[in-house]
């Protein structure tokens, strides 16, 4: 599936994000874009998916915050699964207490890209 147009925001990068296009990102304490590394609700809510590759601090980082985006995945996940981030900014299936980025629209390949509908079931997975 192709990346679809959707709302994007432009913020400053926290440093080089050159190898992180299509990774899940969040904000650092200075309000700059950084790689997401923790899906836990109390620690790090996700901002969206990085669309470009800034190479230095304060360069423009374009982040898809809604709509459909290609996202890098760690493993194989079926369509219709709520996803979150792993420690590398890759999408993984959400579990209890995780923030949810969105829902998969197609089967992902391990280490590959797949389409995610961002902003669906936003919030976190309630513990059972």
PyMOL commands that set and color helices and strands:
alter all, ss='L'
color gray80, all
select strands_A, chain A and resi 8-12+24-27+33-35+48-50+60-64+67-72+82-85+91-93+99-104+113-124
alter strands_A, ss='S'
color yellow, strands_A
deselect
rebuild
show_as cartoon
